[in-house]
Amino acid sequence: MTTNAKNGRDQDISRRDFVSGVLMTAALSGAHRAGAATAVPLTSNVQADAAQSSALSNASPANYPPLRSGLRGQYPGSFEVAHALRDGAFGGDVTAADTAEQYDLVVVGAGISGLSAAYFYREALGQKTKILVLDNHDDFGGHAKRNEFLHAGRTYLSFGGSMSIETPFPYSHTAKSLLWELGVDPTSFKRYERSGLLQGLTRGVFFDRENFLADKVVHGWGSRPWRDFFAESPVTESVRADLIRLHESTQDHLPDLNPEQKARALKKMSYEKFLMDKAGLLPESLPYFRGAGWYIRNNMQMDTCPAYVAWRAGAPGFGGMAIEAEPVFAADEFHFPDGNASIARLLVSRLVPAAITGTPNQESIVTSPVAYTHLDLADNPVRIRLESMVIRVEHLVAPDRGTERAVRVCYVQDGMAKQVTAANVVLACFNQVIPFLVPALPQDQKQALHYASKVPMQITNALVNGWAPFRRLRVSSIHAPNGYHQEIQLDTPLSIGGYESVRKPDQPVIVQMVRNPHVPGLPRREQHRLGRADMLATSFEQIESQVRLQLDRVLGPAGFDSARDILALTVNRWPHGYAYTYDTLGDPDVPDDERPHILGRRAFGRIAIANADAGAGAFVNVAIDQAERAVRDCFASRGLI
């Protein structure tokens, strides 16, 4: 790489120096338009509260996106241009008004990967590097979305997507270094957690009358003897005996195979097939295992989850089986009240200091106000332009030419097509849209980018009057295997940076609900596609009705009344949700370098790709690592490394 941040003259810096030097430098140095979101028709006192200023942001929903309720995530108004692009509306040559803006780098997507790419690029080339970040939403952060509720003069925070810093594998040097530079220490989470507030509460399961004998929450899942747990469950005697047998079993259901053979066999059968064909589960017991979230992540269901994955996650049925295990590596976990939105905010504070005053750290960022009007000022070296959907990215000249005006980027803002130019472009949007943005990509790369099917997910946050019903039921979280939302939980009790979340049972609290739509019996990627279609076809009013119905059924016997107790509601809908991860059932067994995400992320001239899809993992560190790789691709395209 050749660069000099002070005088612009070139000097040689090796690839190794880029990692060990540039990425450590900072660590060592110590209006949303009306109608774009659906308003939630709730109680009059919440409408009055909405007119007040946020205790954290001193703003209103009109100019401060986190305060907006109703349908969020990929909300109406954020994706229509993208769907028009998919359907051919911008085929051929794109005519766009020239803004005359020229940048060193344009980033498409203001999620954690896109913001990280902007950060790495500028850290390497200097603080005066001109960067534009474009995003089709009214807020930055991508899936790392912040929800705020204002009630009785107090602000309540929650996450609307990406929840925590956590992975089943260690963080890379790059990812750990960036967190350190941002002032985040993942090992310090216990300092802020207030788990004692929920002492005595357990995880529960909601048995529904459609699949069992009655509606009932049973507490103590995984924390008391299975015989005691199922003794209180509203199931038939045969199902009760069947479930107890499975959970307590020490039987080897693959007795003729050695541990290595068992592992291979379990990787090639679904957990549902294992339960039915090997463990002898009764068909009437099967509804207990439906829904995502039991033991597995990323919207795998019983019929799409390899039995090996279920075993590794602690699912029942394997108690008497010796199975060869692959090594497990853990990383430190950290959870902000607004999830990983705080990571996005910390990145923005470094990129656009005018938007977030001071130099926030992991504590102060929680209550730091954001001036959204300062994100896209002409004087900013780095500008973040929201509500701007990119529709074309193309080279103006041969990619190997040394020009600084190499790539044209067209986007739609306020209904008008506009264009800017840049020396480099990083596509930090999701993979499936990239072939439509860059029609000149090779066909095999387009095919690879289309392979993965994003995991649809919905995170619903309800501000409720109090959590006394949870205490009466002796639970802090509830799994509803057959429910509209499969997970219902109290907000994690935290005290950080002057912010307090869960407090007394009679005071307001956020109840978080997670939905993974699925269609049993189909391949996993097809289930994702149909789940996505279902999400897009469902209105906020329909979702609100389902929320009220479900909470009344689950919590009603403990005194909850949705008409009285729901104070506000925000639905974060992610039809194009989390990055697709491979599995041993639905994906071909090919060498790693032949995986679609590897083939799809190849640099194309001055255009590089950075997103969680490019790493096949829906984790913060994957997004960061892919950003660093894409920046390397950018510098290589200009002969800087």
C-alpha positions as CSV (number, residue, x, y, z in Angstrom):
1,M,0.0,0.0,0.0
2,T,1.2,3.5,-0.7
3,T,0.0,6.4,1.3
4,N,0.8,9.3,3.5
5,A,-2.0,10.9,5.6
6,K,-0.2,14.2,6.1
7,N,1.1,15.3,2.7
8,G,-0.5,12.9,0.2
9,R,2.9,11.8,-1.1
10,D,3.3,8.0,-1.5
11,Q,5.4,5.9,0.7
12,D,5.6,2.2,0.9
13,I,3.7,0.4,3.6
14,S,3.5,-3.4,3.5
15,R,0.4,-5.6,3.8
16,R,1.6,-6.7,7.3
17,D,2.0,-3.0,8.3
18,F,-1.6,-2.4,7.3
19,V,-2.9,-4.9,9.8
20,S,-0.4,-4.4,12.7
21,G,0.1,-0.7,12.3
22,V,-2.8,1.2,10.7
23,L,-5.5,-0.8,12.4
24,M,-3.9,-0.3,15.8
25,T,-3.2,3.4,15.5
26,A,-6.4,4.7,16.9
27,A,-6.3,2.1,19.7
28,L,-3.0,3.3,20.8
29,S,-3.8,7.0,20.5
30,G,-6.1,6.5,22.9
31,A,-36.4,13.3,9.0
32,H,-38.2,10.8,8.1
33,R,-40.9,11.9,5.6
34,A,-44.5,11.6,6.6
35,G,-46.2,8.3,5.9
36,A,-43.0,6.2,5.7
37,A,-43.7,4.5,9.0
38,T,-47.1,3.4,10.4
39,A,-48.0,5.1,13.7
40,V,-49.2,2.8,16.4
41,P,-52.8,3.4,17.5
42,L,-52.4,2.9,21.2
43,T,-53.4,4.6,24.4
44,S,-53.8,8.4,24.7
45,N,-51.1,8.8,27.3
46,V,-48.6,7.4,24.9
47,Q,-49.7,9.9,22.2
48,A,-49.1,12.7,24.7
49,D,-45.7,11.3,25.6
50,A,-44.7,11.2,22.0
51,A,-45.0,14.9,21.9
52,Q,-42.5,15.3,24.6
53,S,-38.8,15.3,24.1
54,S,-36.8,12.1,24.5
55,A,-34.8,12.1,27.7
56,L,-31.9,10.7,25.8
57,S,-32.0,12.5,22.4
58,N,-34.0,15.7,23.1
59,A,-35.7,15.0,19.8
60,S,-39.1,13.9,18.4
61,P,-40.1,11.1,16.0
62,A,-40.2,13.6,13.1
63,N,-36.5,14.1,13.1
64,Y,-35.1,11.2,15.2
65,P,-35.7,7.7,13.7
66,P,-35.2,5.6,16.9
67,L,-38.3,7.1,18.4
68,R,-40.5,6.0,15.5
69,S,-42.9,3.2,16.4
70,G,-45.2,1.0,14.2
71,L,-43.6,-0.9,11.4
72,R,-39.8,-0.5,11.4
73,G,-36.8,-2.6,10.1
74,Q,-37.4,-2.9,6.4
75,Y,-40.5,-0.7,6.6
76,P,-42.8,0.5,3.8
77,G,-41.0,3.1,1.8
78,S,-37.5,1.6,2.3
79,F,-37.6,-1.3,-0.2
80,E,-39.9,-0.4,-3.1
81,V,-37.1,1.1,-5.2
82,A,-35.1,-2.0,-4.6
83,H,-38.0,-4.2,-5.7
84,A,-38.4,-2.1,-8.8
85,L,-34.7,-2.5,-9.5
86,R,-35.2,-6.3,-9.2
87,D,-38.1,-6.2,-11.6
88,G,-36.2,-4.4,-14.3
89,A,-37.3,-0.8,-13.8
90,F,-33.7,0.5,-14.2
91,G,-32.5,-1.8,-16.9
92,G,-30.1,-0.5,-19.6
93,D,-28.5,2.9,-19.2
94,V,-29.5,4.8,-16.1
95,T,-30.0,8.6,-16.5
96,A,-29.3,10.5,-13.3
97,A,-28.7,14.1,-12.3
98,D,-25.0,14.7,-11.7
99,T,-24.4,16.1,-8.2
100,A,-20.8,16.8,-9.2
101,E,-19.7,15.1,-6.0
102,Q,-16.5,13.2,-6.2
103,Y,-15.3,10.9,-3.5
104,D,-12.4,8.6,-2.7
105,L,-14.8,6.0,-1.5
106,V,-18.6,5.4,-1.8
107,V,-20.0,2.8,0.5
108,V,-23.4,1.3,-0.3
109,G,-25.0,0.3,3.0
110,A,-24.7,2.0,6.4
111,G,-24.7,-1.2,8.5
112,I,-21.8,-2.2,10.7
113,S,-19.9,-3.7,7.7
114,G,-20.3,-0.5,5.6
115,L,-19.5,1.8,8.5
116,S,-16.4,-0.3,9.4
117,A,-15.3,-0.2,5.7
118,A,-15.5,3.6,5.8
119,Y,-13.6,3.6,9.1
120,F,-10.7,1.3,7.9
121,Y,-10.4,3.2,4.5
122,R,-10.1,6.5,6.2
123,E,-7.7,5.3,8.9
124,A,-5.4,4.1,6.2
125,L,-5.6,7.1,3.9
126,G,-6.0,10.0,6.4
127,Q,-8.7,12.0,8.0
128,K,-9.3,14.2,5.0
129,T,-10.3,11.2,2.8
130,K,-13.7,11.9,1.2
131,I,-16.2,9.2,1.8
132,L,-19.9,9.0,1.1
133,V,-22.1,6.3,2.8
134,L,-25.5,5.7,1.1
135,D,-28.3,3.8,2.7
136,N,-32.0,3.2,1.7
137,H,-33.3,3.4,5.3
138,D,-34.0,6.5,7.4
139,D,-31.5,5.3,10.0
140,F,-28.0,3.9,10.0
141,G,-26.9,0.6,11.5
142,G,-28.5,-1.9,9.1
143,H,-29.9,-4.7,11.2
144,A,-28.3,-3.1,14.3
145,K,-31.4,-1.0,14.9
146,R,-32.2,1.0,18.0
147,N,-35.8,1.4,19.3
148,E,-36.6,4.1,21.8
149,F,-39.9,4.5,23.7
150,L,-40.9,7.6,25.6
151,H,-43.3,7.2,28.4
152,A,-44.0,9.5,31.4
153,G,-40.9,11.5,30.7
154,R,-38.6,8.4,30.6
155,T,-36.9,6.8,27.7
156,Y,-36.8,3.0,27.3
157,L,-34.3,1.4,24.9
158,S,-34.3,-1.9,23.1
159,F,-32.8,-3.6,20.0
160,G,-34.6,-4.0,16.8
161,G,-32.3,-6.4,15.1
162,S,-28.7,-7.4,15.8
163,M,-28.8,-8.1,19.6
164,S,-25.3,-8.8,21.0
165,I,-21.6,-9.1,20.4
166,E,-21.4,-12.9,20.4
167,T,-20.0,-15.7,18.2
168,P,-19.4,-19.4,18.4
169,F,-15.8,-18.7,17.4
170,P,-13.1,-16.2,18.6
171,Y,-12.9,-12.7,17.3
172,S,-10.1,-11.9,14.8
173,H,-7.4,-9.5,15.6
174,T,-9.0,-7.0,13.3
175,A,-12.5,-7.2,15.0
176,K,-11.0,-7.1,18.5
177,S,-8.8,-4.1,17.6
178,L,-11.7,-2.1,16.2
179,L,-13.9,-2.7,19.3
180,W,-11.0,-1.6,21.4
181,E,-10.5,1.6,19.3
182,L,-14.2,2.3,19.8
183,G,-13.9,1.9,23.6
184,V,-15.7,-1.4,23.9
185,D,-14.4,-4.2,26.2
186,P,-16.6,-7.3,25.7
187,T,-15.1,-8.9,28.8
188,S,-16.7,-6.2,31.0
189,F,-20.4,-7.1,30.5
190,K,-20.9,-8.5,34.0
191,R,-20.2,-5.0,35.3
192,Y,-23.4,-3.8,33.8
193,E,-25.7,-6.8,34.0
194,R,-28.3,-6.7,36.9
195,S,-29.5,-10.3,36.7
196,G,-30.4,-10.2,40.4
197,L,-33.5,-8.2,39.5
198,L,-34.9,-11.3,37.9
199,Q,-33.8,-13.7,40.6
200,G,-36.1,-16.7,41.0
201,L,-37.4,-16.3,37.5
202,T,-36.8,-19.1,35.0
203,R,-37.4,-20.0,31.4
204,G,-40.9,-21.2,30.6
205,V,-42.7,-22.9,27.8
206,F,-46.2,-22.0,26.5
207,F,-48.3,-25.0,25.7
208,D,-51.1,-24.0,23.3
209,R,-54.5,-25.6,23.3
210,E,-54.4,-26.3,19.5
211,N,-51.5,-28.7,20.0
212,F,-51.8,-29.8,23.6
213,L,-54.6,-30.0,26.2
214,A,-54.8,-26.3,27.2
215,D,-53.1,-23.0,27.1
216,K,-50.5,-22.9,29.9
217,V,-47.1,-21.5,30.8
218,V,-44.9,-24.0,32.6
219,H,-41.9,-22.6,34.4
220,G,-38.5,-24.2,35.0
221,W,-37.5,-25.4,31.6
222,G,-34.0,-26.8,31.9
223,S,-33.6,-25.7,35.6
224,R,-35.6,-28.4,37.4
225,P,-36.0,-32.1,36.9
226,W,-37.7,-33.0,33.6
227,R,-40.3,-35.2,35.5
228,D,-41.3,-32.2,37.5
229,F,-41.5,-29.9,34.5
230,F,-43.6,-32.3,32.4
231,A,-45.8,-33.2,35.4
232,E,-47.2,-29.7,35.2
233,S,-47.5,-29.7,31.4
234,P,-51.0,-29.9,29.9
235,V,-50.3,-33.0,27.7
236,T,-51.7,-36.5,27.5
237,E,-50.1,-39.2,29.7
238,S,-48.6,-40.8,26.6
239,V,-46.9,-37.6,25.5
240,R,-45.7,-36.9,29.0
241,A,-44.1,-40.3,29.3
242,D,-42.6,-39.9,25.8
243,L,-41.1,-36.5,26.5
244,I,-39.7,-37.6,29.9
245,R,-38.2,-40.6,28.2
246,L,-36.5,-38.6,25.5
247,H,-35.1,-36.0,28.0
248,E,-33.8,-38.6,30.5
249,S,-32.7,-41.2,28.0
250,T,-29.3,-42.8,28.1
251,Q,-30.0,-45.1,25.2
252,D,-27.7,-45.2,22.2
253,H,-30.0,-44.6,19.2
254,L,-27.2,-45.5,16.7
255,P,-25.7,-48.5,18.5
256,D,-24.0,-50.0,15.4
257,L,-21.9,-46.9,14.7
258,N,-18.6,-45.7,16.2
259,P,-18.4,-42.0,17.4
260,E,-17.0,-40.8,14.1
261,Q,-19.6,-42.6,12.1
262,K,-22.3,-41.3,14.4
263,A,-21.2,-37.7,13.7
264,R,-21.3,-38.3,10.0
265,A,-24.7,-39.9,10.1
266,L,-26.2,-37.1,12.3
267,K,-24.9,-34.5,9.9
268,K,-26.9,-36.1,7.1
269,M,-30.3,-36.4,8.9
270,S,-32.6,-33.8,10.2
271,Y,-33.3,-33.5,13.9
272,E,-37.0,-34.3,13.1
273,K,-35.9,-37.5,11.3
274,F,-33.7,-38.4,14.2
275,L,-36.5,-37.9,16.7
276,M,-39.0,-39.9,14.7
277,D,-37.0,-42.6,13.1
278,K,-34.2,-43.2,15.6
279,A,-35.4,-42.0,19.0
280,G,-38.9,-43.3,18.4
281,L,-40.7,-40.0,19.3
282,L,-44.5,-40.2,19.1
283,P,-46.1,-38.1,16.3
284,E,-48.3,-36.3,18.9
285,S,-45.1,-35.2,20.8
286,L,-43.7,-33.5,17.8
287,P,-45.4,-30.0,18.3
288,Y,-43.3,-29.6,21.4
289,F,-40.2,-29.3,19.1
290,R,-41.6,-26.9,16.5
291,G,-40.4,-23.3,16.1
292,A,-37.0,-21.8,16.0
293,G,-35.0,-21.0,19.1
294,W,-35.0,-24.2,21.0
295,Y,-31.4,-25.1,20.6
296,I,-30.5,-23.8,17.2
297,R,-30.0,-20.4,15.5
298,N,-30.5,-18.8,12.1
299,N,-34.1,-20.0,11.6
300,M,-33.3,-23.7,11.3
301,Q,-36.4,-25.8,12.0
302,M,-36.7,-29.5,13.1
303,D,-36.9,-30.6,9.4
304,T,-33.9,-28.4,8.3
305,C,-31.6,-28.6,11.2
306,P,-29.0,-31.3,11.0
307,A,-29.3,-33.7,14.0
308,Y,-25.6,-33.1,14.7
309,V,-26.2,-29.3,15.1
310,A,-29.1,-30.1,17.5
311,W,-26.8,-32.4,19.6
312,R,-24.1,-29.8,19.8
313,A,-26.7,-27.3,21.0
314,G,-27.9,-29.6,23.8
315,A,-31.1,-30.9,22.3
316,P,-32.6,-34.0,24.0
317,G,-32.2,-37.5,22.7
318,F,-28.5,-37.9,22.6
319,G,-27.8,-38.6,26.3
320,G,-26.5,-42.1,25.7
321,M,-24.6,-41.5,22.5
322,A,-20.8,-41.1,22.2
323,I,-20.4,-38.7,19.3
324,E,-17.2,-37.3,17.9
325,A,-17.2,-33.6,18.5
326,E,-15.6,-30.8,16.5
327,P,-13.7,-28.3,18.6
328,V,-15.8,-25.5,20.2
329,F,-14.4,-22.0,20.6
330,A,-16.2,-19.3,22.5
331,A,-15.9,-15.5,22.3
332,D,-16.8,-12.9,25.0
333,E,-20.3,-11.6,24.8
334,F,-21.5,-8.1,25.4
335,H,-25.0,-6.7,25.2
336,F,-26.0,-3.0,25.0
337,P,-29.6,-1.9,25.8
338,D,-30.1,-1.1,22.1
339,G,-28.2,-4.2,20.9
340,N,-25.4,-3.6,18.4
341,A,-26.9,-0.2,17.4
342,S,-24.4,1.2,20.0
343,I,-21.5,-0.3,17.9
344,A,-22.9,1.5,14.8
345,R,-23.3,4.7,16.8
346,L,-19.7,4.5,18.0
347,L,-18.5,4.1,14.4
348,V,-20.6,7.1,13.4
349,S,-19.1,9.1,16.2
350,R,-15.6,8.5,14.8
351,L,-16.7,9.0,11.1
352,V,-18.9,12.1,11.6
353,P,-17.9,13.8,14.9
354,A,-20.4,16.6,14.3
355,A,-23.3,14.1,14.6
356,I,-22.3,12.8,18.0
357,T,-20.3,15.2,20.2
358,G,-17.3,14.1,22.2
359,T,-15.6,10.7,21.9
360,P,-18.2,8.3,23.3
361,N,-17.2,4.9,24.8
362,Q,-19.2,1.8,25.6
363,E,-21.0,3.6,28.5
364,S,-21.6,7.1,27.3
365,I,-22.7,6.1,23.8
366,V,-25.9,4.6,25.3
367,T,-27.3,8.1,26.1
368,S,-25.3,10.2,23.6
369,P,-27.7,12.2,21.4
370,V,-27.4,11.9,17.6
371,A,-27.9,14.9,15.4
372,Y,-29.2,13.3,12.2
373,T,-29.2,16.7,10.4
374,H,-25.4,16.7,10.7
375,L,-24.8,13.3,9.0
376,D,-24.7,14.7,5.5
377,L,-23.2,18.2,5.7
378,A,-21.1,19.4,2.8
379,D,-18.1,20.2,5.1
380,N,-18.0,16.6,6.4
381,P,-15.1,14.6,5.0
382,V,-17.3,11.5,5.7
383,R,-21.0,12.0,4.8
384,I,-23.8,9.5,5.6
385,R,-26.8,10.0,3.2
386,L,-29.9,8.2,4.3
387,E,-33.1,7.3,2.4
388,S,-31.0,6.9,-0.7
389,M,-31.4,3.6,-2.6
390,V,-28.5,2.8,-5.0
391,I,-29.7,1.5,-8.4
392,R,-26.5,1.3,-10.4
393,V,-22.7,0.9,-9.8
394,E,-20.6,0.9,-12.9
395,H,-17.0,1.7,-14.1
396,L,-16.6,4.9,-16.1
397,V,-13.2,3.7,-17.4
398,A,-11.3,0.5,-17.6
399,P,-10.9,-0.7,-13.9
400,D,-7.1,-0.8,-14.3
401,R,-6.8,2.8,-15.3
402,G,-5.2,5.1,-12.6
403,T,-8.0,7.6,-12.6
404,E,-9.6,8.9,-9.4
405,R,-13.0,9.2,-11.0
406,A,-13.3,5.5,-11.8
407,V,-16.8,4.4,-10.7
408,R,-20.3,6.0,-11.2
409,V,-22.9,5.4,-8.4
410,C,-26.5,6.2,-9.1
411,Y,-29.1,6.3,-6.4
412,V,-32.7,7.4,-5.9
413,Q,-33.4,10.1,-3.3
414,D,-36.7,11.9,-2.9
415,G,-37.9,10.2,-6.1
416,M,-35.1,11.6,-8.2
417,A,-32.1,9.6,-9.7
418,K,-28.8,11.2,-8.8
419,Q,-25.2,10.2,-9.3
420,V,-21.8,10.7,-7.7
421,T,-18.3,9.4,-8.7
422,A,-15.6,7.7,-6.7
423,A,-12.2,6.1,-6.9
424,N,-13.5,3.0,-5.1
425,V,-16.9,1.6,-4.1
426,V,-17.6,-0.9,-1.4
427,L,-20.9,-2.7,-1.7
428,A,-22.0,-3.3,1.9
429,C,-25.6,-4.2,1.1
430,F,-26.8,-7.8,1.0
431,N,-25.6,-10.1,-1.7
432,Q,-28.8,-10.8,-3.6
433,V,-29.2,-7.1,-4.6
434,I,-25.6,-6.8,-5.9
435,P,-26.2,-8.4,-9.3
436,F,-28.9,-5.9,-10.0
437,L,-26.7,-3.0,-9.0
438,V,-23.7,-4.1,-11.1
439,P,-25.1,-5.7,-14.3
440,A,-21.6,-6.0,-15.7
441,L,-20.5,-8.6,-13.1
442,P,-19.5,-12.0,-14.5
443,Q,-22.4,-14.5,-14.7
444,D,-20.8,-17.0,-12.4
445,Q,-20.4,-14.3,-9.7
446,K,-24.0,-13.2,-10.1
447,Q,-25.1,-16.8,-9.6
448,A,-23.0,-17.2,-6.5
449,L,-24.4,-14.0,-5.0
450,H,-27.9,-15.2,-5.6
451,Y,-27.3,-18.5,-3.9
452,A,-28.0,-17.6,-0.3
453,S,-31.5,-16.8,1.0
454,K,-31.5,-14.3,3.8
455,V,-33.1,-15.5,7.0
456,P,-36.4,-13.7,7.7
457,M,-36.8,-12.5,11.2
458,Q,-39.1,-10.2,13.1
459,I,-38.3,-8.6,16.4
460,T,-41.2,-7.0,18.2
461,N,-40.8,-4.7,21.1
462,A,-43.8,-3.9,23.3
463,L,-43.6,-1.4,26.1
464,V,-45.9,-2.7,28.8
465,N,-47.2,-1.4,32.2
466,G,-45.1,-3.8,34.3
467,W,-43.7,-7.3,34.5
468,A,-45.7,-8.6,37.5
469,P,-47.4,-11.2,35.3
470,F,-44.0,-12.7,34.5
471,R,-43.2,-12.8,38.2
472,R,-46.5,-14.6,38.9
473,L,-45.7,-17.1,36.3
474,R,-42.1,-17.4,37.7
475,V,-40.5,-16.8,34.2
476,S,-38.3,-14.2,32.6
477,S,-38.6,-15.7,29.1
478,I,-41.1,-18.0,27.4
479,H,-40.7,-20.3,24.4
480,A,-43.9,-20.7,22.4
481,P,-43.1,-23.5,19.9
482,N,-46.3,-23.0,18.0
483,G,-46.9,-19.3,18.5
484,Y,-46.9,-16.4,16.2
485,H,-43.8,-15.3,18.0
486,Q,-41.7,-18.2,19.2
487,E,-39.8,-16.3,21.9
488,I,-41.2,-13.8,24.5
489,Q,-38.8,-12.3,27.0
490,L,-38.2,-9.5,29.4
491,D,-35.7,-6.9,28.5
492,T,-32.2,-7.8,29.8
493,P,-31.7,-5.9,33.1
494,L,-28.8,-3.5,32.6
495,S,-27.3,-0.4,34.3
496,I,-24.9,1.3,32.0
497,G,-23.9,4.9,31.3
498,G,-26.6,6.3,33.5
499,Y,-29.3,4.1,31.8
500,E,-31.4,1.7,33.8
501,S,-33.6,-0.9,32.1
502,V,-35.7,-3.4,34.0
503,R,-36.5,-2.2,37.5
504,K,-39.5,-2.9,39.8
505,P,-42.3,-5.3,38.7
506,D,-44.9,-2.6,38.7
507,Q,-42.9,-0.2,36.5
508,P,-42.9,-0.2,32.7
509,V,-40.6,-2.6,30.9
510,I,-40.0,-3.7,27.3
511,V,-41.1,-7.2,26.3
512,Q,-39.1,-8.5,23.4
513,M,-40.7,-11.0,21.0
514,V,-39.0,-12.9,18.2
515,R,-40.7,-14.5,15.2
516,N,-39.1,-16.8,12.6
517,P,-41.7,-17.6,9.9
518,H,-41.3,-21.0,8.3
519,V,-43.1,-23.5,6.2
520,P,-42.4,-27.1,7.4
521,G,-41.5,-29.7,4.9
522,L,-39.7,-27.5,2.4
523,P,-35.9,-27.0,1.8
524,R,-34.5,-24.3,4.1
525,R,-33.9,-21.7,1.5
526,E,-37.4,-22.1,0.2
527,Q,-38.8,-21.7,3.7
528,H,-36.9,-18.5,3.9
529,R,-38.3,-17.3,0.6
530,L,-41.9,-18.0,1.6
531,G,-41.4,-16.6,5.1
532,R,-40.1,-13.4,3.4
533,A,-43.2,-13.2,1.2
534,D,-45.5,-13.7,4.2
535,M,-43.8,-10.9,6.1
536,L,-44.1,-8.5,3.2
537,A,-47.8,-9.3,2.8
538,T,-48.6,-8.7,6.5
539,S,-49.6,-5.2,7.7
540,F,-48.8,-3.6,11.0
541,E,-52.4,-3.8,12.0
542,Q,-52.4,-7.6,11.5
543,I,-49.2,-8.0,13.4
544,E,-50.5,-5.8,16.3
545,S,-53.6,-8.0,16.4
546,Q,-51.4,-11.1,16.7
547,V,-49.3,-9.5,19.4
548,R,-52.3,-8.7,21.5
549,L,-53.9,-12.1,21.0
550,Q,-50.7,-13.9,21.9
551,L,-49.8,-11.9,25.0
552,D,-53.3,-12.2,26.3
553,R,-53.2,-16.0,25.9
554,V,-49.7,-16.4,27.4
555,L,-49.8,-13.8,30.2
556,G,-53.5,-13.2,30.6
557,P,-54.0,-15.9,33.3
558,A,-51.4,-14.0,35.4
559,G,-53.3,-10.7,35.1
560,F,-52.1,-9.2,31.8
561,D,-54.6,-7.3,29.7
562,S,-53.3,-6.1,26.3
563,A,-55.9,-3.3,26.0
564,R,-54.7,-1.9,29.3
565,D,-51.1,-2.9,29.6
566,I,-49.5,-2.4,26.1
567,L,-48.3,1.2,26.1
568,A,-46.5,1.2,22.7
569,L,-45.4,-1.2,20.0
570,T,-42.6,-1.3,17.5
571,V,-42.3,-4.1,15.0
572,N,-38.9,-4.6,13.4
573,R,-39.6,-6.6,10.2
574,W,-36.6,-8.1,8.4
575,P,-37.8,-10.1,5.4
576,H,-34.3,-9.9,4.1
577,G,-32.8,-10.6,7.5
578,Y,-29.7,-12.3,8.6
579,A,-26.9,-13.8,6.6
580,Y,-27.3,-17.4,5.4
581,T,-25.1,-20.0,7.0
582,Y,-24.4,-23.4,5.4
583,D,-25.6,-26.7,6.8
584,T,-24.8,-30.3,6.0
585,L,-28.4,-31.1,4.9
586,G,-29.3,-28.4,2.4
587,D,-26.0,-27.3,1.0
588,P,-23.5,-29.1,-1.2
589,D,-20.4,-30.5,0.4
590,V,-17.7,-28.6,-1.4
591,P,-14.2,-27.2,-0.5
592,D,-14.4,-23.9,1.3
593,D,-12.9,-21.9,-1.5
594,E,-15.7,-23.1,-3.8
595,R,-18.5,-21.9,-1.5
596,P,-20.9,-19.4,-3.1
597,H,-20.0,-16.6,-0.6
598,I,-16.3,-16.9,-1.5
599,L,-17.0,-16.9,-5.2
600,G,-19.5,-14.0,-4.9
601,R,-17.3,-11.6,-2.9
602,R,-14.5,-11.3,-5.6
603,A,-13.5,-7.8,-6.3
604,F,-14.7,-6.4,-9.6
605,G,-12.2,-3.7,-10.7
606,R,-12.6,-0.8,-8.3
607,I,-15.7,-2.4,-6.8
608,A,-15.4,-4.5,-3.6
609,I,-17.9,-6.4,-1.5
610,A,-18.3,-6.2,2.3
611,N,-21.2,-7.6,4.3
612,A,-22.0,-10.5,6.6
613,D,-23.2,-12.5,3.6
614,A,-19.7,-12.4,2.3
615,G,-18.6,-14.2,5.4
616,A,-21.6,-16.5,5.6
617,G,-22.3,-15.6,9.2
618,A,-24.7,-13.2,10.9
619,F,-22.2,-11.8,13.4
620,V,-20.7,-8.4,14.2
621,N,-17.1,-9.7,13.9
622,V,-17.9,-11.3,10.5
623,A,-19.2,-7.9,9.2
624,I,-16.1,-6.2,10.5
625,D,-13.7,-8.8,9.0
626,Q,-15.4,-8.6,5.6
627,A,-15.1,-4.8,5.7
628,E,-11.4,-5.0,6.3
629,R,-11.0,-7.5,3.4
630,A,-13.0,-5.3,1.1
631,V,-10.8,-2.3,1.9
632,R,-7.8,-4.4,1.1
633,D,-9.4,-5.2,-2.3
634,C,-10.0,-1.5,-2.8
635,F,-6.3,-0.6,-2.2
636,A,-5.2,-3.5,-4.4
637,S,-7.3,-2.2,-7.2
638,R,-5.5,1.1,-7.0
639,G,-2.0,-0.4,-6.7
640,L,-1.7,0.8,-3.1
641,I,-0.8,-2.7,-1.8
